[in-house]
Amino acid sequence: MKTMKLSNGIEIPMLGYGVYQVTPEECERCVSDAINAGYRHIDTAQAYNNEEGVGNAIKKSGIDRKDFFITTKVWVTNYGEGKTALSIDESLRKLGTDYIDLLLMHQPFGDYYGAWRDMEKAYKAGKVRSIGISNFYPDRFIDLYHFSNVKPMVNQIETHPFFQRNYDHKYMEKYNIAHESWGPFAEGRNNLFSNPTLKEIGEKYGKTVGQVVLRFLIQSDVIVFPKSVHVERIKENINVFDFNLTEEDMSVIRGLDTNTSSFFDHRTAESAEMFMKWF
């Protein structure tokens, strides 16, 4: 598995298995299928309500804990100095582990500075090996970077062929923050899986559209988390390290970028109001 070195020297696998919208009842089976397919990087979150399923699957796999890279995220209702610390301990309990490999703040709202201070303490105490953020645009992650003691190491944001985040990526590189993608397939929006450009490129390599998308992002130095509950698709999504896209292929796919979210823009008043209803 190809890895990337974070700013603190920790190696993170470039491809992992995401469990967003995987029900608590189904999560353990899905993660077990992913582990059997070769995944060792699992991405979950407090808000997904399936951390226990992730932990159970890892424990039952019989594979040494040190061979896994586990990511979870603190939800906004758990932000705040002292409050975040308690939620980290609860995540450790649910995951059945003594440490978390990567802990992220899930959204750029609420008392995220208080949350970050607790995350820094957890990092220094060895409860987490690396810390970062999710859904932070450059203005907010640059602000946090300058007013924190431990700098964010990762930012997980919506990234796919139709929203490639080149501007954000440039500044993440400048501040040595690794770029992770949520929604690498845009949940199939804009007819991604039937896109003629992606299909044509895939046919050259005997690969599916999904595999082309994942390969494109990995070659763009973006960490990916494809999610599926179907074992054949789970196996397909990890089978992307036996081919390389040419620079011409990469350039063609870059041309698909609309620089527009397929979901929502956290910076708009409408999106902010939507999120406030969830907290």
Buried (B, 14 or more C-beta within 10 A) or exposed (E): BEBBEBBEEBEBBBBBBBBBEBEEEEBBBBBBBBBEBEBBBBBBBBBBBBBBBBBBBBBEBEEEBEEBBBBBBBBBEBBBBEBBBEBBEEBBEBBBBEBBBBBBBBBBBBBBBBBBBBBBBBBEEEBBBBBBBBBBBBEBBBEBBEEBEBBBBBBBBBBBBBBBBEEBBEBBEEBEBBBBBBBBBBBEEBEBBEBEBBEEBBEEBEBBBBBBBBBBBBBBEBBBBBBBBEBEBBBBBBBBEEBEBEEEBBEBBEEBBEEEBBEBEBEEEEBBEEBEEEE
